[in-house]
Amino acid sequence: MKMHKHLLAILGALAATACVSPQYNYVAPSDQFSRPPLNETVTVSVGEEMLSQGNMVYQDGIAIDERTAISGYTLHGGFYPQVGQDSETTFHSFLMGNAPGEVGTLSQNVFMDPPQTIQAELGGSQICVVTAFNMRTCRDRPFERTQRIVANTNSFQQTLLYSGRVGDKVNISYREFSGNVARPAFSNDVEYDLSSSSELAYRGARIEVIEATNSSITYRVLSNFNTR
């Protein structure tokens, strides 16, 4: 029992090289998008987007392409999203695991303190694991600062899809996404009769149909969901 406690104390002393106060002050920038441009003639096939509008989130972070050991912790690679920044470093989130993925993963030896965040030096190559007790262990390891378009809780998208033509009627599908998950309660399939009008309207969006077949549609967007 005494040997076990002694081993924990040694490992803790080796791993905890400095004390740090992680920051969680980062807000990912976002931008509105609307496609295609209004009044532009466009052709799409069945199942493709006729129009789409929403909010894209641009997530800053660091990318590590190789397995990196830092004392009793291991970064297995991937993209580590930024969560905060101070004057000299940035802080990043991770997923617990031992295999690289789209989001960067981290694993720890059994005797190590729980990891809280990853700290990366601005203008340098030092990278650290910050523990739940605000202690850190570091090493020099090249990494890339990058930005990715992501779907998170702040992203939102509305889309109309072409579902084909039968006789004089065309079918349009409406889909709404929050993050990268479709919202079933906000999905709908609508049928329009071209013999009565060549203009389709749904939730503020208006489309002028130029030609429609059972495999494709040529059209112009007159207004999007919230643009006139």
C-alpha positions in Angstrom: 0.0 0.0 0.0 2.8 2.4 0.9 4.7 1.5 -2.3 1.5 2.2 -4.3 1.1 5.6 -2.7 4.8 6.4 -3.3 4.5 5.4 -7.0 1.5 7.7 -7.4 3.4 10.6 -5.8 6.4 10.1 -8.2 4.2 9.9 -11.2 2.3 13.0 -10.2 5.5 14.9 -9.6 6.8 13.9 -13.0 3.6 14.8 -14.9 2.7 18.0 -13.1 5.3 20.4 -14.4 3.4 23.7 -13.9 0.1 25.1 -12.8 -2.2 26.8 -15.4 -5.7 28.3 -15.5 -7.4 27.1 -18.6 -9.6 29.6 -20.5 -12.9 28.8 -22.1 -13.5 32.2 -23.8 -13.5 31.1 -27.5 -16.6 31.5 -29.7 -16.3 30.0 -33.2 -17.1 32.5 -36.0 -20.1 31.9 -38.1 -21.5 33.1 -41.4 -24.9 33.0 -43.2 -25.0 31.3 -46.6 -27.7 31.2 -49.3 -27.5 29.1 -52.5 -28.0 29.3 -55.4 -27.9 33.0 -56.1 -31.3 34.6 -56.8 -32.5 34.8 -60.4 -29.8 32.4 -61.7 -30.9 29.5 -63.9 -30.0 26.2 -62.3 -30.5 22.5 -63.1 -30.4 19.8 -60.5 -31.3 16.1 -60.6 -33.7 14.2 -58.4 -32.5 14.0 -54.8 -30.3 17.1 -55.1 -30.7 20.4 -53.4 -32.7 23.0 -55.2 -32.0 25.7 -52.6 -30.4 25.9 -49.2 -30.0 28.6 -46.6 -28.5 28.6 -43.1 -25.6 29.3 -40.8 -22.1 27.8 -41.1 -19.7 27.6 -38.1 -16.0 27.9 -38.7 -14.1 26.1 -35.9 -10.5 27.0 -35.2 -8.2 24.3 -33.7 -5.0 22.3 -34.1 -4.3 19.2 -36.1 -1.9 16.5 -35.0 -1.1 13.9 -37.6 1.0 11.4 -35.5 0.7 9.7 -32.1 2.3 11.9 -29.4 3.3 10.7 -25.9 3.4 13.3 -23.1 4.4 11.7 -19.8 1.5 9.3 -19.0 -0.8 10.7 -21.7 -1.0 10.0 -25.4 -2.5 12.2 -28.1 -3.6 9.9 -30.9 -4.0 12.6 -33.6 -6.9 14.3 -35.3 -8.4 17.8 -35.0 -8.6 19.3 -31.6 -11.2 22.2 -31.5 -10.2 25.4 -29.7 -12.2 26.3 -26.6 -10.2 29.2 -25.2 -7.1 31.4 -25.4 -4.8 33.5 -23.2 -1.9 35.8 -24.2 0.5 33.0 -25.0 -1.5 29.8 -25.6 -4.7 28.3 -26.8 -6.8 25.6 -25.2 -8.5 22.7 -27.0 -11.0 19.9 -26.4 -10.6 16.2 -27.2 -12.3 12.9 -27.1 -11.2 10.1 -24.7 -10.0 7.1 -26.7 -6.9 5.4 -28.2 -7.6 5.7 -31.9 -7.3 8.7 -34.2 -10.5 10.2 -35.6 -12.0 13.3 -37.1 -11.9 14.8 -33.6 -8.6 14.3 -31.8 -8.4 11.7 -29.1 -6.4 11.3 -25.9 -5.7 8.4 -23.6 -4.0 8.2 -20.2 -2.2 5.7 -18.0 -4.1 4.4 -15.1 -2.2 6.4 -12.5 -2.5 9.8 -14.2 -4.8 12.5 -13.2 -7.9 13.0 -15.4 -7.1 15.3 -18.3 -9.1 18.6 -18.7 -7.8 20.3 -21.8 -4.9 20.5 -24.2 -2.8 23.6 -24.3 -0.9 24.7 -27.4 1.8 27.5 -27.6 1.1 30.5 -29.8 4.0 31.0 -32.2 5.8 27.8 -31.0 5.6 24.0 -30.9 5.0 23.3 -27.2 1.9 21.2 -26.5 0.6 20.3 -23.0 -2.0 18.2 -21.3 -3.7 20.1 -18.5 -5.2 18.0 -15.8 -8.4 18.4 -13.8 -6.3 19.9 -11.0 -4.9 22.6 -13.4 -1.5 21.0 -13.5 0.2 20.4 -16.8 2.8 18.3 -18.5 4.4 19.4 -21.8 6.7 18.6 -24.7 7.7 20.1 -28.0 5.7 18.6 -30.9 4.9 20.2 -34.3 1.2 20.8 -34.9 -0.8 22.7 -37.4 -3.2 25.5 -36.7 -6.2 25.1 -38.9 -9.9 26.0 -39.3 -12.7 23.7 -40.3 -16.4 24.1 -41.3 -18.4 22.2 -38.7 -21.9 21.4 -37.8 -22.5 22.2 -34.2 -25.4 23.4 -32.0 -25.1 26.9 -33.4 -25.4 25.8 -37.0 -28.7 25.7 -38.8 -29.8 24.8 -42.3 -33.0 24.8 -44.4 -33.1 22.9 -47.7 -35.5 22.1 -50.5 -34.8 18.9 -52.5 -36.2 17.9 -55.9 -38.2 14.6 -55.7 -39.3 14.2 -59.3 -42.3 14.8 -61.6 -45.4 12.7 -62.3 -47.7 14.0 -65.0 -48.2 17.8 -64.3 -47.1 17.5 -60.7 -43.7 18.0 -59.2 -42.6 16.8 -55.7 -40.4 18.9 -53.4 -39.0 17.8 -50.0 -38.3 20.2 -47.2 -35.6 19.4 -44.7 -34.4 21.3 -41.7 -31.1 20.6 -39.8 -29.9 21.7 -36.5 -26.2 20.9 -36.1 -25.7 17.9 -38.4 -29.0 16.2 -37.3 -32.2 16.4 -39.3 -35.2 17.6 -37.4 -38.0 15.1 -38.2 -40.8 17.4 -37.0 -39.5 20.0 -39.5 -39.4 17.8 -42.6 -42.2 17.7 -45.2 -43.0 16.5 -48.7 -45.0 18.8 -50.9 -46.7 18.3 -54.3 -47.2 21.2 -56.8 -49.4 21.2 -59.9 -47.5 22.9 -62.8 -50.7 23.1 -64.9 -52.0 25.8 -62.5 -48.7 27.7 -61.9 -45.0 27.5 -62.7 -44.1 29.1 -59.4 -43.5 27.0 -56.3 -43.7 28.6 -52.8 -42.7 27.2 -49.4 -42.0 29.1 -46.2 -41.1 32.3 -47.9 -39.0 30.7 -50.6 -40.3 31.1 -54.2 -39.1 29.2 -57.2 -39.9 29.7 -60.9 -39.9 26.3 -62.8 -38.5 26.6 -66.3 -38.5 22.9 -67.2 -39.2 19.7 -65.1 -38.9 16.0 -65.9 -38.9 12.9 -63.7 -35.1 13.1 -63.5 -34.2 16.8 -63.3 -35.5 20.3 -62.9 -34.4 23.7 -64.4 -35.5 26.7 -62.3 -34.7 30.1 -60.9 -34.9 31.0 -57.2 -36.9 34.3 -56.8 -36.5 34.4 -53.0 -35.0 32.2 -50.4 -36.5 31.4 -47.0 -35.7 34.8 -45.4 -34.4 36.9 -48.4 -36.5 38.8 -50.8 
